Amino acid sequence: MTLSIDIGGLPAGRLRFAASPLAELTAMLHVLAEPGHHPQLAGWAGGVWAGLPPELAERLREAEFLWRSSRADFLVPARPRATLAEELDDVDRIDHETYVTAALITTCGSNRVHFGAPSPLADAAARQRALDLAQARGALQEAFAERLLADPAAVRARVRGTLEQCAEAFFDDAWAGVAVRLATDLRLKNDLLKRQGVGAALASVSGAVGLAPDGDRIVVDKLQDNATTARDTGVTFLASVFGRPHLVAVHAPGWAPVVQYPVAEPTPPEPVSLETVSLRLEALAHPVRLRLLRTLARGPHTNSELAHAWELSPPEVSRHLAVLRRAGLLTSRREGRYVRYTLNVPDLTALGPDLLAAVLR
């Protein structure tokens, strides 16, 4: 399962390593929404939540679907700017249809709202389908999708205002605190790119990123098989401190390829014993169960959503979910007529950082 980025004939200068205030802010927002994915930042997340004004905390929960299970593509810019305000200005220049489509794909927790399909802003059937998908994700997601489709300008302005309030509440201080680590990492990457070439620079990003043998494609280990091209736009790699362990990739048609990667930690984590790893991995011996876990790492899903995503029968998915639940790697919760399954991140963390990073990518 890989994302392939075509870079055939791409000039060296079109492969960029940079830092983005907006992408790092949304990485922080993901930590606040899913602190279990980031145990090393639990203290930071708790402190931020404790200090947030109640109105801002409510606004974050209202729009968290833009960054909780995956990131809306407009929040991971291909052309980073020096300031958050400049990047938010760039987002404001995106037309309503592009913005809404990207937001709905994230909000619905599915890629079934396709680019190139009839716009839900203009097509009644597409609108109803988008709302049906959002409803399956829960009442808050449904309400957000309804507001977005009814008045995209108002929702966009409210989202921007929320991000600007985050800057004052916690982002500006956190951004200043990670500036040195980001600058150090970018110097290393750009030096490798200049002196040793694309392959060496990519190898330093992550073990999940590499150059294909033909030298014309960047290969990224991701949840599903996809392909895109960077020939006309270039490709941007954004360093992140708060994004660990996720490897975020923008690859949808109409968007320039972007990969947000975690910078190396100052010290490596302590390994778990081989015996413990071997015992716990028995529950993950089947490749389908590993795929289901990788999907669930993006957020809660129902049995039918998992079956649709992997073209499996619902009974087959149920059998695999039962094995994972018995192993303590999943929890379930009934919401109306839906039963949502959620990844048990703490128990998965005990299996080791490499497995956790592979599942959460």
C-alpha positions in Angstrom: 0.0 0.0 0.0 1.8 3.1 -1.3 1.4 6.6 -2.6 3.4 7.1 -5.7 4.4 10.7 -6.7 5.7 11.1 -10.2 8.8 13.4 -10.3 10.1 12.4 -13.7 11.9 15.3 -15.3 11.3 17.5 -12.2 14.1 20.1 -11.7 15.9 19.7 -8.4 14.7 23.1 -7.2 11.0 21.9 -7.4 11.5 19.5 -4.5 11.2 21.7 -1.5 11.8 21.2 2.2 10.1 23.9 4.3 8.2 24.7 7.5 4.5 25.8 7.5 2.9 27.6 10.4 -0.6 26.5 9.2 0.4 22.9 8.8 2.1 22.9 12.2 -1.0 24.5 13.8 -3.3 21.8 12.4 -0.8 19.2 13.7 -1.2 20.7 17.1 -5.0 20.7 16.7 -4.9 17.0 15.8 -2.9 16.4 19.0 -5.6 18.2 21.0 -8.3 16.2 19.2 -6.5 12.8 19.5 -4.1 13.0 22.4 -4.0 9.2 22.5 -2.1 9.2 19.3 0.6 11.3 20.9 1.4 10.1 24.4 4.6 12.1 24.5 2.5 15.3 24.2 -0.2 14.4 26.7 1.0 16.9 29.2 1.1 19.7 26.6 -2.4 18.9 25.4 -3.8 18.8 28.9 -2.2 22.2 29.7 -3.6 23.7 26.5 -7.1 22.4 27.1 -7.0 23.7 30.7 -6.1 27.2 29.6 -8.5 27.5 26.6 -11.4 30.0 26.9 -14.6 28.0 26.9 -15.8 29.6 23.7 -12.6 28.7 21.8 -12.7 25.1 23.2 -16.3 24.8 21.8 -15.3 26.1 18.4 -12.4 23.6 18.2 -14.8 20.7 18.9 -17.2 22.1 16.3 -14.7 22.0 13.5 -12.3 19.2 14.7 -13.4 17.0 11.7 -11.1 19.1 9.5 -8.0 17.7 11.3 -9.0 14.9 13.6 -8.8 11.7 11.5 -7.1 13.3 8.5 -6.3 16.8 7.4 -8.3 18.9 5.0 -5.9 19.5 2.1 -6.1 23.3 2.3 -4.6 23.1 5.8 -1.3 21.5 4.5 0.0 24.2 2.0 2.2 23.4 -0.9 3.6 26.9 -0.8 4.4 27.7 2.8 4.6 31.3 3.9 6.5 32.9 6.7 3.4 33.7 8.8 0.1 32.1 9.7 -1.8 35.1 8.5 -0.2 34.9 5.0 -1.1 31.2 4.7 -4.7 31.9 5.9 -4.9 34.6 3.2 -3.9 31.9 0.6 -6.7 29.6 1.9 -9.2 32.5 1.5 -8.3 32.6 -2.2 -9.5 29.1 -2.8 -13.0 29.0 -4.4 -16.0 27.7 -2.5 -16.4 24.5 -4.4 -12.7 23.4 -3.9 -12.8 24.3 -0.2 -16.1 22.6 0.4 -15.2 19.4 -1.4 -11.9 19.1 0.5 -13.7 19.8 3.8 -16.4 17.2 3.1 -14.0 14.5 2.3 -12.4 15.1 5.7 -15.6 15.6 7.5 -17.3 12.5 6.1 -14.3 10.4 7.0 -14.3 8.9 3.5 -12.9 9.4 0.0 -16.4 8.7 -1.4 -17.0 12.4 -2.0 -14.9 12.6 -5.1 -13.1 15.5 -6.8 -14.6 15.9 -10.3 -18.0 14.6 -9.2 -21.1 16.9 -9.2 -20.7 19.7 -6.7 -22.9 19.3 -3.5 -23.2 23.1 -3.6 -25.1 22.9 -6.9 -26.4 19.3 -7.3 -29.2 18.1 -4.9 -28.3 14.4 -5.2 -24.6 15.1 -4.4 -25.6 17.3 -1.5 -27.8 14.6 0.0 -25.1 12.0 -0.5 -22.6 14.2 1.3 -25.1 14.7 4.2 -25.8 11.0 4.4 -22.1 10.2 4.7 -21.6 12.9 7.3 -24.6 11.6 9.3 -22.9 8.2 9.5 -20.0 9.9 11.2 -22.1 11.4 14.0 -24.4 14.3 14.8 -21.6 16.9 15.1 -20.2 16.0 11.7 -23.6 16.1 10.2 -24.3 19.6 11.7 -21.0 20.9 10.4 -21.6 19.6 6.9 -25.1 21.1 6.9 -23.7 24.5 7.9 -20.9 24.3 5.3 -23.3 23.5 2.5 -25.9 26.1 3.5 -23.4 29.0 3.9 -19.8 28.2 3.0 -18.7 31.8 3.3 -19.8 32.0 6.9 -18.3 28.7 7.9 -15.0 29.6 6.2 -14.8 32.9 8.0 -15.6 31.1 11.3 -12.9 28.5 10.7 -10.3 31.2 10.0 -11.4 33.1 13.1 -11.0 29.9 15.2 -7.4 29.4 13.9 -6.6 33.0 14.6 -7.8 32.6 18.1 -5.6 29.5 18.5 -2.6 31.6 17.5 -3.2 33.9 20.4 -4.2 31.2 22.9 -1.3 28.7 22.3 0.1 28.5 18.8 2.4 31.5 18.8 4.3 30.3 21.9 4.5 26.7 20.7 5.7 27.8 17.2 8.5 29.8 18.8 9.4 26.8 20.9 9.9 24.5 17.9 11.5 27.0 15.6 15.1 25.8 16.3 14.3 22.1 15.8 12.5 22.8 12.5 15.3 25.0 11.2 17.9 22.5 12.2 16.1 19.7 10.4 15.5 21.8 7.3 19.2 22.7 7.1 20.0 18.9 7.2 17.5 18.0 4.6 18.4 20.8 2.2 22.1 20.0 2.6 21.6 16.3 1.8 19.5 17.3 -1.2 22.2 19.6 -2.5 25.2 17.4 -1.8 23.9 13.8 -2.1 20.7 14.1 -4.2 17.0 13.3 -3.9 17.5 9.7 -2.7 19.6 10.7 0.4 17.2 13.5 1.3 14.2 11.3 1.1 15.9 8.5 3.1 16.4 11.1 5.9 12.7 11.9 6.0 11.4 8.5 7.1 11.9 4.8 6.5 8.4 5.0 4.9 9.6 7.4 2.2 12.0 6.5 -0.6 12.9 6.9 -4.3 11.8 4.2 -6.7 14.7 2.4 -8.5 13.9 4.2 -11.7 14.5 7.5 -9.9 11.2 8.9 -11.4 8.9 8.3 -8.5 8.7 9.1 -4.7 7.1 6.2 -2.9 5.3 6.8 0.4 4.0 4.0 2.6 0.4 5.0 3.2 -3.0 3.5 3.9 -4.1 2.9 0.3 -2.6 2.6 -3.1 -2.7 6.0 -4.9 -0.7 7.9 -7.5 -0.2 11.6 -8.3 2.2 13.7 -10.2 4.5 16.6 -9.2 5.7 17.4 -12.7 3.8 20.6 -13.1 3.7 21.7 -9.5 6.7 20.3 -7.7 6.5 18.5 -4.4 6.8 20.0 -0.9 8.0 18.3 2.3 7.0 20.0 5.5 8.9 19.4 8.7 6.8 19.0 11.9 7.5 18.5 15.6 3.9 18.1 16.7 3.0 15.7 13.8 4.9 12.7 15.1 4.3 9.8 14.4 2.0 10.7 11.4 3.1 11.1 7.8 0.5 13.3 6.2 0.2 13.3 2.4 -1.8 15.6 0.1 -2.3 13.8 -3.2 -5.9 14.5 -4.4 -6.4 15.7 -8.0 -6.1 19.5 -8.2 -3.7 19.8 -5.2 0.1 19.9 -5.4 1.7 17.0 -3.6 2.7 17.7 -0.1 4.1 15.4 2.6 4.3 16.5 6.2 6.8 14.4 8.1 7.9 14.3 11.8 11.4 15.5 12.6 13.7 13.1 14.4 13.3 13.0 18.1 16.3 14.2 20.2 16.6 10.7 21.8 15.2 7.4 20.6 12.5 5.7 22.6 13.3 2.7 24.8 12.5 -0.6 22.9 10.0 -3.1 24.2 11.2 -6.7 24.9 11.2 -9.0 21.9 9.2 -11.6 23.9 6.4 -9.1 24.6 6.3 -7.9 21.0 6.1 -11.5 19.7 3.2 -12.3 22.0 1.2 -9.2 21.2 1.8 -9.4 17.4 0.0 -12.8 17.2 -3.2 -10.8 17.1 -1.9 -9.0 14.0 -0.7 -12.0 12.1 -3.4 -11.6 9.4 -2.7 -8.8 6.9 -6.4 -7.9 6.7 -6.5 -7.1 10.4 -3.5 -4.9 10.0 -5.2 -3.0 7.2 -8.3 -2.6 9.3 -6.2 -1.2 12.2 -4.6 1.3 9.8 -8.0 2.5 8.7 -9.3 2.7 12.3 -6.2 4.8 13.2 -7.8 7.6 11.1 -10.8 7.6 13.4 -13.8 5.5 14.4 -15.5 3.4 11.7 -18.5 1.2 11.4 -18.4 -2.4 10.1 -20.0 -1.4 6.9 -17.6 1.5 6.3 -14.6 -0.9 6.7 -16.2 -3.5 4.5 -16.7 -0.8 1.8 -13.2 0.6 2.1 -11.5 -2.8 1.6 -14.1 -4.5 -0.6 -14.8 -7.2 2.0 -18.1 -8.7 3.1 -19.5 -7.4 6.4 -19.3 -10.9 8.0 -15.6 -11.2 7.1 -14.9 -7.8 8.7 -16.9 -8.8 11.8 -14.7 -11.9 12.3 -11.5 -9.8 12.1 -12.9 -7.1 14.4 -13.8 -9.8 16.9 -10.2 -11.1 16.9 -8.8 -7.5 17.4 -11.3 -6.8 20.2 -10.3 -10.0 22.0 -6.7 -8.8 21.8 -7.7 -5.5 23.4 -6.7 -3.5 20.4 -10.2 -2.1 19.7 -13.1 -0.7 21.6 -16.7 -0.3 20.3 -19.5 2.1 21.0 -23.1 2.1 19.8 -24.5 5.4 18.6 -28.1 5.0 17.4 -28.1 2.4 14.6 -24.3 2.5 14.2 -21.6 0.7 16.1 -18.3 2.5 15.8 -15.0 0.7 16.4 -12.0 2.7 17.7 -8.3 1.9 17.9 -7.0 1.3 21.4 -3.9 3.4 21.0 -2.3 2.8 24.5 -2.3 -0.9 24.0 -1.0 -0.6 20.5 1.7 1.8 21.7 3.0 -1.0 24.0 3.8 -3.0 20.8 6.6 -0.6 19.9 7.2 2.7 18.2 7.8 1.2 14.7 4.5 -0.6 14.6 2.6 2.3 16.1 4.2 4.7 13.5 3.3 2.2 10.7 -0.3 1.9 11.8 -0.8 5.7 12.3 0.8 6.8 9.1 
